[in-house]
Amino acid sequence: MKGQDLMTGLNFVDEKFIHEAEHKTLPKTRSSAWRIIGTAAACLAVVASSVWLLHGAQTPIGTDPEKNPGQSQVSPGDHTGPTQQYDVTFQQATSQLSNDLAINGHFWQELSAEEAEGVFHALAQKHEISATAHFSNTEAGISLYHIESSIEVTKGVFASVTVSPNEIATCYVLEGTPTPSKVNGIAVSAGYFNHTNNNKTIYYAEFEIDGVFYRTEITGGEAEKEALLELIDAITQGGKADLSCLQPLPPSELRNDTLTLQQAYEDEMFGSYLPLSFPSGYSLNGAYRLMNQTSDTLVVSLSEGYHDIRWQVSLLAERDKARITSTQDSENYNLELYPIPRFDSVPEALQEIVNNPIFLIDDLTIDAINMRLDTSDDPGTTANETLNFSVLYGDVLVEVSTQGISSETLYDMLLSLK
Amino acid sequence: MEDSNIIALFWKRDEHAIAETQMAYGRKLKQLALRILKNQADAEECENDTYLKAWNTIPPQSPQYFYAYLAKICRFAAFGKLDAQNAQKRKAVMVELTAEMELCIPSTAYEKSLEQEEIGRQLNAFLAELSEENRLMFLRRYWFADSIREIAQRCGSSESKVKTALFRTRNKLKSYFEREGFSL
């Protein structure tokens, strides 16, 4: 066996490891907005296990909570109900995985009181619940993607509950074999994740009731964990959510259109904010027009070999204003000042603006663009210069992200919009 | 488009599945192949082979981790091309990575001929024993052919820490092979 055999043998590595290596973000030594901006969120799990007990009148054989502080005892939420006994195993998660959601024709709406009662049954009367249903509106019709809710389990303590007609992509993947526990006859996979950043623990559980999928989550300590168990008990006792009670009302303007380049240029609102021309040889990867309750944007992506241009046009939002900078303030955007890894080198207060500064078009200079040049030592590419920043034209924001394009070329493209 | 929707297009035999896959992952697949082959034409061929193989295998497959599934096909294709090329033409990066992997092989195992799938099975068992951080660094280096700098950036570590971690993981892999007796 030779090194080449090992390299080839790696082809047979389990896809879950590849997925993990592609999506996982390791916990950093300090909380960092840069990390949140630069990567998708994350989560995942390796087993260790502590058994938490949810029981009524009896203690399970062989368990004595006084002798074993790793176990807790909680009565079911309905204290007058049958004395049922559950062993719920929380398996330890050591990191998180990202799950990027892209819902076609996405729109959402708050649940009314009646809808909340249909979904959460008796829980809706006992607890404060705020819930939002997320829908997909396509040619095939309107369908529920999932419901995200926040339930006040005890005063000031909230658990999140996701309810979906489809299997919910877990963001906590167990390294070992999951060992579901039974609660009211329902198989519940539970786990916990310790945030090294803030010493907080997330407890979570996933289960299915007759074709409706649930994920519950709470952050805190022992008391919160026990509150989560009571919540799981109440949900599983109440039976599956009645999703047919939802009355989706799609907004009048909802777009998620794939466009040709010509159609992108013809877009009434944003077409004129595309450059007069793209460099020769570039072909369209894709263009789309997105309009929903929070986004109103035109995106065009082109490439030529390994050179890429992504051009996004939208209206300046309130949240963007903090990223506007003068070219005089180079500490806000000069990447040469900040060695990699930048979540360590960029001051926390500047992370957002350094990640994606917004220049006013009349203030933009070639020197400023040069300071945004980032290089990659990617061993496989020759197009290793990347540029990423935004430019403001009145109240229209153009965000550019390129690889392998010279500063001068990009500068000319941006000036062509003036 | 979400992975599950793209997979649904494959199942419906809708040719938009290829375009959507390319939109979502084309660039990453090309880069993966390019890192291994260092030749744009070959890398593009691998990328296209990946779409074709995906089209031919979904259905019946319904991959849980779609990108991992595609990337695996792409890596297979790239290594297939690499094998077909004269070893002397291999690019420096692959030579470097292969040389690093040589260090994981116990001298007693060097002459043994092993099935690739068996090596993969052993590597899976080894990876399952690693900490998440070491597993990520190992796979980013030897599966994705990332540079040390990229791994450091991804993991929020210094480059020296990554190098040290990889060195220790290679030694662990060597010990693992020795421990298993390499009776493969």
Interface residues (C-beta under 8 A of the other chain):
Chain A: M1 K2 G3 Q4 D5 L6 M7 T8 G9 L10 N11 F12 V13 D14 E15 K16 F17 I18 H19 E20 A21 E22 K24 T25 L26 K28 T29 R35 L44 V46 T94 S95 D100 L101 A102 I103 N104 N166 E175 N285 G286 S303 G305 Y306 D308 I340 P341 F343 D344 S376 D377 D378 P379 G380 T381
Chain B: M1 E2 S4 N5 Q22 M23 G26 R27 K30 Q31 L34 R35 I36 L37 K38 Q40 A43 P63 Q64 Y65 Y67 A68 Y69 A71 K72 R75 F76 F79 D83 V93 M94 L97 T98 A99 E100 M101 E102 L103 C104 I105 A109 Y110 K112 S113 L114 Q116 E117 E118 I119 G120 R121 Q122 L123 N124 L127 A128 S131 E132 E133 R135 L136 L139 R140 Y142 W143 F144 A145 S147 R149 E150 A152 Q153 R154 C155 G156 S157 S158
